[in-house]
Amino acid sequence: MTRNQKGFTLVEIAIVLVIIGLLIGGVLKGQSMIQNAKVKRVVKSADEVRAAFYTYYDKYGAYPGDENLAGSPPDDAHNGNGNGLIQGAESYQMFEDLVLAGIIDGTFNGTSDLPKHAFGGVYMVIWANSGAGANHYIRYANLPWDVALEIDTKYDDGVYNTGTIRANEDYTTAGSPVAYFYLPL
């Protein structure tokens, strides 16, 4: 008696299911790695801004964007008021000053351009009272709530309105970004 049945054996089906499971696991792990890299990039951008900010201060004796000294940096078309506080338009002028001083790369016009963080929003340095006291802060706009919570938990206390890292709203609204997230300068 000959059998002409066609189909897959249980072993073949099991092998295919294992391969599919490995592929799905790899994709999910890859997504997690990309998310972690973006979070680290946000933290690194804050470190880079701090380094550039204080390098400029060491070189010119004034804060970038706030300076009002002729020729510092060269070709600067915008000057701040020199009061030691980066406020208003000075937040935009700061990045232009850093580029003109040769401290960072990029093109900033001093009036409307700001750098973007890894999640697509912009960030700037501002003088603000975030609740932890009036100070210069690096303010990130529209950071995903889970990212803000992760950074706050890792580097501070994990509560949006206490500690040195602050946000303007609680981290519990799943799916919506935190409008303003403040890291100390």
CYANA upper distance limits for C-alpha pairs under 8 A (distance plus 0.5 A):
  8 PHE  CA     12 GLU  CA      6.57
  8 PHE  CA     13 ILE  CA      7.06
  9 THR  CA     13 ILE  CA      6.91
 10 LEU  CA     14 ALA  CA      6.54
 11 VAL  CA     15 ILE  CA      6.70
 12 GLU  CA     16 VAL  CA      6.84
 13 ILE  CA     17 LEU  CA      6.72
 14 ALA  CA     18 VAL  CA      6.69
 15 ILE  CA     19 ILE  CA      6.77
 16 VAL  CA     20 ILE  CA      6.71
 17 LEU  CA     21 GLY  CA      6.58
 18 VAL  CA     22 LEU  CA      6.70
 19 ILE  CA     23 LEU  CA      6.76
 20 ILE  CA     24 ILE  CA      6.71
 21 GLY  CA     25 GLY  CA      6.57
 22 LEU  CA     26 GLY  CA      6.57
 23 LEU  CA     27 VAL  CA      6.73
 24 ILE  CA     28 LEU  CA      6.69
 25 GLY  CA     29 LYS  CA      6.57
 26 GLY  CA     30 GLY  CA      6.49
 27 VAL  CA     31 GLN  CA      6.75
 28 LEU  CA     32 SER  CA      6.80
 29 LYS  CA     33 MET  CA      6.70
 30 GLY  CA     34 ILE  CA      6.75
 31 GLN  CA     35 GLN  CA      6.74
 32 SER  CA     36 ASN  CA      6.70
 33 MET  CA     37 ALA  CA      6.65
 34 ILE  CA     38 LYS  CA      6.80
 35 GLN  CA     39 VAL  CA      6.85
 36 ASN  CA     40 LYS  CA      6.72
 37 ALA  CA     41 ARG  CA      6.61
 38 LYS  CA     42 VAL  CA      6.88
 38 LYS  CA    118 ALA  CA      5.97
 38 LYS  CA    119 PHE  CA      7.68
 39 VAL  CA     43 VAL  CA      7.08
 39 VAL  CA    118 ALA  CA      8.08
 39 VAL  CA    147 VAL  CA      6.95
 39 VAL  CA    151 ILE  CA      8.12
 40 LYS  CA     44 LYS  CA      6.54
 41 ARG  CA     45 SER  CA      6.50
 41 ARG  CA    117 HIS  CA      8.27
 41 ARG  CA    118 ALA  CA      6.92
 42 VAL  CA     46 ALA  CA      7.08
 42 VAL  CA    117 HIS  CA      6.58
 42 VAL  CA    118 ALA  CA      6.70
 43 VAL  CA     47 ASP  CA      7.05
 43 VAL  CA    151 ILE  CA      8.24
 44 LYS  CA     48 GLU  CA      6.66
 45 SER  CA     49 VAL  CA      6.66
 45 SER  CA    117 HIS  CA      8.05
 46 ALA  CA     50 ARG  CA      6.72
 46 ALA  CA    138 ILE  CA      7.37
 46 ALA  CA    183 LEU  CA      8.02
 46 ALA  CA    185 LEU  CA      8.34
 47 ASP  CA     51 ALA  CA      6.74
 48 GLU  CA     52 ALA  CA      6.63
 49 VAL  CA     53 PHE  CA      6.38
 50 ARG  CA     54 TYR  CA      6.73
 50 ARG  CA    185 LEU  CA      6.42
 51 ALA  CA     55 THR  CA      6.49
 52 ALA  CA     56 TYR  CA      6.63
 52 ALA  CA     98 LEU  CA      7.56
 52 ALA  CA    103 ILE  CA      6.69
 52 ALA  CA    104 ILE  CA      7.56
 53 PHE  CA     57 TYR  CA      6.86
 53 PHE  CA     63 TYR  CA      7.54
 53 PHE  CA     64 PRO  CA      7.19
 53 PHE  CA     98 LEU  CA      8.20
 54 TYR  CA     58 ASP  CA      6.54
 54 TYR  CA     63 TYR  CA      8.38
 55 THR  CA     59 LYS  CA      6.71
 55 THR  CA    103 ILE  CA      8.16
 56 TYR  CA     60 TYR  CA      6.52
 56 TYR  CA     61 GLY  CA      8.13
 56 TYR  CA     62 ALA  CA      8.01
 56 TYR  CA     63 TYR  CA      7.38
 56 TYR  CA     64 PRO  CA      6.94
 56 TYR  CA     98 LEU  CA      7.46
 56 TYR  CA    101 ALA  CA      8.04
 56 TYR  CA    103 ILE  CA      7.89
 57 TYR  CA     61 GLY  CA      5.34
 57 TYR  CA     62 ALA  CA      5.57
 57 TYR  CA     63 TYR  CA      5.81
 57 TYR  CA     64 PRO  CA      7.56
 58 ASP  CA     62 ALA  CA      8.41
 60 TYR  CA     72 SER  CA      7.23
 60 TYR  CA     73 PRO  CA      8.40
 62 ALA  CA     66 ASP  CA      7.54
 62 ALA  CA     67 GLU  CA      5.83
 62 ALA  CA     82 GLY  CA      7.98
 62 ALA  CA     84 GLY  CA      7.92
 63 TYR  CA     67 GLU  CA      6.25
 63 TYR  CA     84 GLY  CA      7.20
 63 TYR  CA     86 ILE  CA      8.20
 63 TYR  CA     94 MET  CA      8.46
 64 PRO  CA     93 GLN  CA      7.87
 64 PRO  CA     94 MET  CA      5.15
 64 PRO  CA     95 PHE  CA      7.99
 64 PRO  CA     97 ASP  CA      6.20
 64 PRO  CA     98 LEU  CA      7.11
 65 GLY  CA     78 HIS  CA      8.45
 65 GLY  CA     79 ASN  CA      7.22
 65 GLY  CA     80 GLY  CA      6.15
 65 GLY  CA     86 ILE  CA      7.19
 65 GLY  CA     90 GLU  CA      5.08
 65 GLY  CA     91 SER  CA      6.82
 65 GLY  CA     92 TYR  CA      7.72
 65 GLY  CA     93 GLN  CA      5.04
 65 GLY  CA     94 MET  CA      4.19
 65 GLY  CA     95 PHE  CA      7.86
 65 GLY  CA     96 GLU  CA      8.23
 65 GLY  CA     97 ASP  CA      6.71
 66 ASP  CA     79 ASN  CA      7.21
 66 ASP  CA     80 GLY  CA      4.55
 66 ASP  CA     81 ASN  CA      6.30
 66 ASP  CA     82 GLY  CA      5.58
 66 ASP  CA     83 ASN  CA      7.51
 66 ASP  CA     84 GLY  CA      6.96
 66 ASP  CA     85 LEU  CA      7.17
 66 ASP  CA     86 ILE  CA      6.18
 66 ASP  CA     90 GLU  CA      6.29
 66 ASP  CA     93 GLN  CA      8.41
 66 ASP  CA     94 MET  CA      7.80
 67 GLU  CA     72 SER  CA      8.14
 67 GLU  CA     79 ASN  CA      6.48
 67 GLU  CA     80 GLY  CA      5.68
 67 GLU  CA     81 ASN  CA      7.18
 67 GLU  CA     82 GLY  CA      5.49
 68 ASN  CA     72 SER  CA      8.42
 68 ASN  CA     79 ASN  CA      5.28
 68 ASN  CA     80 GLY  CA      5.73
 68 ASN  CA     81 ASN  CA      6.43
 68 ASN  CA     82 GLY  CA      5.95
 69 LEU  CA     79 ASN  CA      8.04
 71 GLY  CA     75 ASP  CA      7.33
 71 GLY  CA     76 ASP  CA      7.44
 72 SER  CA     76 ASP  CA      7.45
 72 SER  CA    101 ALA  CA      8.32
 73 PRO  CA     97 ASP  CA      6.74
 73 PRO  CA    100 LEU  CA      6.50
 73 PRO  CA    101 ALA  CA      5.78
 74 PRO  CA    100 LEU  CA      7.05
 74 PRO  CA    101 ALA  CA      7.52
 75 ASP  CA    100 LEU  CA      7.60
 76 ASP  CA     97 ASP  CA      7.36
 76 ASP  CA    100 LEU  CA      7.58
 78 HIS  CA     93 GLN  CA      7.17
 78 HIS  CA    110 GLY  CA      7.55
 79 ASN  CA     90 GLU  CA      8.49
 79 ASN  CA     93 GLN  CA      8.20
 80 GLY  CA     90 GLU  CA      6.44
 80 GLY  CA     93 GLN  CA      8.38
 85 LEU  CA    126 ILE  CA      8.34
 85 LEU  CA    127 TRP  CA      6.39
 85 LEU  CA    136 HIS  CA      8.08
 86 ILE  CA     90 GLU  CA      5.99
 86 ILE  CA     91 SER  CA      6.50
 86 ILE  CA    125 VAL  CA      7.61
 86 ILE  CA    126 ILE  CA      5.84
 86 ILE  CA    127 TRP  CA      5.94
 86 ILE  CA    136 HIS  CA      7.89
 87 GLN  CA     91 SER  CA      6.64
 87 GLN  CA    126 ILE  CA      6.21
 87 GLN  CA    127 TRP  CA      6.31
 88 GLY  CA     92 TYR  CA      8.50
 88 GLY  CA    126 ILE  CA      8.31
 89 ALA  CA     93 GLN  CA      6.91
 89 ALA  CA    110 GLY  CA      8.32
 89 ALA  CA    111 THR  CA      7.18
 90 GLU  CA     94 MET  CA      6.39
 91 SER  CA     95 PHE  CA      7.94
 91 SER  CA    124 MET  CA      6.59
 91 SER  CA    125 VAL  CA      6.25
 91 SER  CA    126 ILE  CA      6.60
 92 TYR  CA     96 GLU  CA      7.53
 92 TYR  CA    108 PHE  CA      8.38
 92 TYR  CA    109 ASN  CA      8.38
 92 TYR  CA    110 GLY  CA      5.36
 92 TYR  CA    111 THR  CA      6.04
 92 TYR  CA    112 SER  CA      6.78
 92 TYR  CA    113 ASP  CA      6.99
 92 TYR  CA    114 LEU  CA      6.94
 92 TYR  CA    124 MET  CA      8.04
 93 GLN  CA     97 ASP  CA      6.61
 93 GLN  CA    109 ASN  CA      8.11
 93 GLN  CA    110 GLY  CA      4.57
 93 GLN  CA    111 THR  CA      7.05
 94 MET  CA     98 LEU  CA      6.79
 94 MET  CA    110 GLY  CA      7.75
 94 MET  CA    125 VAL  CA      8.49
 95 PHE  CA     99 VAL  CA      6.79
 95 PHE  CA    108 PHE  CA      6.80
 95 PHE  CA    110 GLY  CA      7.50
 95 PHE  CA    114 LEU  CA      7.83
 96 GLU  CA    100 LEU  CA      6.66
 96 GLU  CA    107 THR  CA      7.76
 96 GLU  CA    108 PHE  CA      5.47
 96 GLU  CA    109 ASN  CA      6.62
 96 GLU  CA    110 GLY  CA      5.65
 97 ASP  CA    101 ALA  CA      6.52
 97 ASP  CA    110 GLY  CA      8.45
 98 LEU  CA    102 GLY  CA      6.89
 98 LEU  CA    103 ILE  CA      5.86
 98 LEU  CA    104 ILE  CA      6.28
 99 VAL  CA    103 ILE  CA      6.38
 99 VAL  CA    104 ILE  CA      5.58
 99 VAL  CA    105 ASP  CA      6.22
 99 VAL  CA    106 GLY  CA      6.97
 99 VAL  CA    107 THR  CA      7.64
 99 VAL  CA    108 PHE  CA      8.04
108 PHE  CA    112 SER  CA      8.33
108 PHE  CA    113 ASP  CA      5.78
108 PHE  CA    114 LEU  CA      7.48
109 ASN  CA    113 ASP  CA      6.56
114 LEU  CA    122 VAL  CA      6.60
114 LEU  CA    123 TYR  CA      7.12
114 LEU  CA    124 MET  CA      7.27
115 PRO  CA    122 VAL  CA      6.11
115 PRO  CA    123 TYR  CA      6.61
115 PRO  CA    124 MET  CA      8.07
116 LYS  CA    120 GLY  CA      6.23
116 LYS  CA    121 GLY  CA      5.88
116 LYS  CA    122 VAL  CA      4.69
116 LYS  CA    123 TYR  CA      6.71
117 HIS  CA    121 GLY  CA      6.18
117 HIS  CA    122 VAL  CA      6.28
117 HIS  CA    123 TYR  CA      7.13
117 HIS  CA    140 TYR  CA      8.16
119 PHE  CA    143 LEU  CA      7.11
119 PHE  CA    144 PRO  CA      8.05
120 GLY  CA    142 ASN  CA      8.49
121 GLY  CA    140 TYR  CA      7.61
121 GLY  CA    141 ALA  CA      5.90
121 GLY  CA    142 ASN  CA      5.98
121 GLY  CA    143 LEU  CA      7.30
122 VAL  CA    140 TYR  CA      6.60
122 VAL  CA    141 ALA  CA      6.05
122 VAL  CA    142 ASN  CA      8.27
123 TYR  CA    138 ILE  CA      7.23
123 TYR  CA    139 ARG  CA      5.92
123 TYR  CA    140 TYR  CA      4.88
123 TYR  CA    141 ALA  CA      6.55
124 MET  CA    138 ILE  CA      6.09
124 MET  CA    139 ARG  CA      5.93
124 MET  CA    140 TYR  CA      7.35
125 VAL  CA    136 HIS  CA      7.14
125 VAL  CA    137 TYR  CA      6.07
125 VAL  CA    138 ILE  CA      4.98
125 VAL  CA    139 ARG  CA      6.59
125 VAL  CA    185 LEU  CA      8.28
126 ILE  CA    136 HIS  CA      5.97
126 ILE  CA    137 TYR  CA      6.03
126 ILE  CA    138 ILE  CA      7.02
126 ILE  CA    139 ARG  CA      7.46
127 TRP  CA    134 ALA  CA      7.41
127 TRP  CA    135 ASN  CA      5.97
127 TRP  CA    136 HIS  CA      4.84
127 TRP  CA    137 TYR  CA      6.78
128 ALA  CA    133 GLY  CA      8.48
128 ALA  CA    134 ALA  CA      5.85
128 ALA  CA    135 ASN  CA      6.25
128 ALA  CA    136 HIS  CA      6.78
128 ALA  CA    137 TYR  CA      7.32
129 ASN  CA    133 GLY  CA      5.67
129 ASN  CA    134 ALA  CA      4.48
129 ASN  CA    135 ASN  CA      6.91
130 SER  CA    134 ALA  CA      7.29
130 SER  CA    166 ARG  CA      7.05
130 SER  CA    167 ALA  CA      8.22
130 SER  CA    168 ASN  CA      8.33
130 SER  CA    182 TYR  CA      7.73
131 GLY  CA    161 ASN  CA      7.49
131 GLY  CA    162 THR  CA      8.08
131 GLY  CA    166 ARG  CA      8.12
132 ALA  CA    162 THR  CA      7.55
132 ALA  CA    163 GLY  CA      7.12
132 ALA  CA    164 THR  CA      6.43
132 ALA  CA    166 ARG  CA      8.22
135 ASN  CA    184 PRO  CA      8.22
136 HIS  CA    184 PRO  CA      7.13
136 HIS  CA    185 LEU  CA      6.14
137 TYR  CA    182 TYR  CA      6.36
137 TYR  CA    183 LEU  CA      6.05
137 TYR  CA    184 PRO  CA      5.09
137 TYR  CA    185 LEU  CA      5.38
138 ILE  CA    182 TYR  CA      6.17
138 ILE  CA    183 LEU  CA      5.65
138 ILE  CA    184 PRO  CA      6.67
138 ILE  CA    185 LEU  CA      6.43
139 ARG  CA    180 TYR  CA      6.71
139 ARG  CA    181 PHE  CA      6.04
139 ARG  CA    182 TYR  CA      5.14
139 ARG  CA    183 LEU  CA      7.02
140 TYR  CA    179 ALA  CA      8.42
140 TYR  CA    180 TYR  CA      6.13
140 TYR  CA    181 PHE  CA      5.54
140 TYR  CA    182 TYR  CA      6.94
141 ALA  CA    178 VAL  CA      7.71
141 ALA  CA    179 ALA  CA      5.81
141 ALA  CA    180 TYR  CA      5.33
141 ALA  CA    181 PHE  CA      7.03
142 ASN  CA    177 PRO  CA      5.49
142 ASN  CA    178 VAL  CA      5.72
142 ASN  CA    179 ALA  CA      5.12
142 ASN  CA    180 TYR  CA      6.90
142 ASN  CA    181 PHE  CA      8.43
143 LEU  CA    147 VAL  CA      7.25
143 LEU  CA    148 ALA  CA      6.88
143 LEU  CA    177 PRO  CA      5.72
143 LEU  CA    178 VAL  CA      5.81
143 LEU  CA    179 ALA  CA      7.36
143 LEU  CA    180 TYR  CA      7.96
143 LEU  CA    181 PHE  CA      7.57
144 PRO  CA    148 ALA  CA      6.84
144 PRO  CA    175 GLY  CA      7.94
144 PRO  CA    176 SER  CA      7.08
144 PRO  CA    177 PRO  CA      4.66
144 PRO  CA    178 VAL  CA      6.45
145 TRP  CA    149 LEU  CA      6.63
145 TRP  CA    171 TYR  CA      5.67
145 TRP  CA    172 THR  CA      7.75
145 TRP  CA    173 THR  CA      7.50
145 TRP  CA    174 ALA  CA      7.26
145 TRP  CA    175 GLY  CA      7.72
145 TRP  CA    176 SER  CA      6.99
145 TRP  CA    177 PRO  CA      5.59
145 TRP  CA    178 VAL  CA      5.85
146 ASP  CA    150 GLU  CA      6.55
146 ASP  CA    171 TYR  CA      7.42
146 ASP  CA    174 ALA  CA      8.13
147 VAL  CA    151 ILE  CA      6.70
148 ALA  CA    152 ASP  CA      6.56
148 ALA  CA    167 ALA  CA      8.49
148 ALA  CA    171 TYR  CA      7.69
148 ALA  CA    178 VAL  CA      7.82
148 ALA  CA    181 PHE  CA      7.49
149 LEU  CA    153 THR  CA      6.41
149 LEU  CA    158 GLY  CA      6.56
149 LEU  CA    159 VAL  CA      8.26
149 LEU  CA    160 TYR  CA      8.22
149 LEU  CA    171 TYR  CA      6.51
150 GLU  CA    154 LYS  CA      6.51
150 GLU  CA    158 GLY  CA      7.98
151 ILE  CA    155 TYR  CA      6.49
151 ILE  CA    156 ASP  CA      8.24
151 ILE  CA    158 GLY  CA      8.33
152 ASP  CA    156 ASP  CA      5.58
152 ASP  CA    157 ASP  CA      6.72
152 ASP  CA    158 GLY  CA      5.12
152 ASP  CA    159 VAL  CA      7.55
152 ASP  CA    160 TYR  CA      8.01
152 ASP  CA    165 ILE  CA      6.57
152 ASP  CA    166 ARG  CA      8.17
153 THR  CA    157 ASP  CA      5.87
153 THR  CA    158 GLY  CA      4.26
153 THR  CA    159 VAL  CA      8.00
154 LYS  CA    158 GLY  CA      7.88
155 TYR  CA    165 ILE  CA      8.43
156 ASP  CA    163 GLY  CA      6.81
156 ASP  CA    164 THR  CA      7.31
156 ASP  CA    165 ILE  CA      6.82
157 ASP  CA    162 THR  CA      7.80
157 ASP  CA    163 GLY  CA      6.66
159 VAL  CA    163 GLY  CA      7.98
159 VAL  CA    166 ARG  CA      8.25
159 VAL  CA    170 ASP  CA      8.31
160 TYR  CA    165 ILE  CA      7.93
160 TYR  CA    166 ARG  CA      5.63
160 TYR  CA    167 ALA  CA      5.63
160 TYR  CA    168 ASN  CA      7.88
160 TYR  CA    169 GLU  CA      7.17
160 TYR  CA    170 ASP  CA      6.05
160 TYR  CA    171 TYR  CA      7.20
161 ASN  CA    166 ARG  CA      5.99
161 ASN  CA    167 ALA  CA      6.92
161 ASN  CA    168 ASN  CA      8.03
161 ASN  CA    169 GLU  CA      8.31
161 ASN  CA    170 ASP  CA      8.23
162 THR  CA    166 ARG  CA      7.11
164 THR  CA    183 LEU  CA      7.75
164 THR  CA    184 PRO  CA      7.11
165 ILE  CA    181 PHE  CA      8.25
165 ILE  CA    182 TYR  CA      6.28
165 ILE  CA    183 LEU  CA      5.61
165 ILE  CA    184 PRO  CA      7.14
166 ARG  CA    181 PHE  CA      6.48
166 ARG  CA    182 TYR  CA      5.59
166 ARG  CA    183 LEU  CA      7.39
167 ALA  CA    178 VAL  CA      7.58
167 ALA  CA    179 ALA  CA      8.39
167 ALA  CA    180 TYR  CA      6.20
167 ALA  CA    181 PHE  CA      4.84
167 ALA  CA    182 TYR  CA      6.37
168 ASN  CA    178 VAL  CA      7.80
168 ASN  CA    179 ALA  CA      7.36
168 ASN  CA    180 TYR  CA      6.10
168 ASN  CA    181 PHE  CA      7.18
169 GLU  CA    178 VAL  CA      7.04
169 GLU  CA    179 ALA  CA      8.09
169 GLU  CA    180 TYR  CA      8.43
170 ASP  CA    178 VAL  CA      8.42
171 TYR  CA    178 VAL  CA      7.68
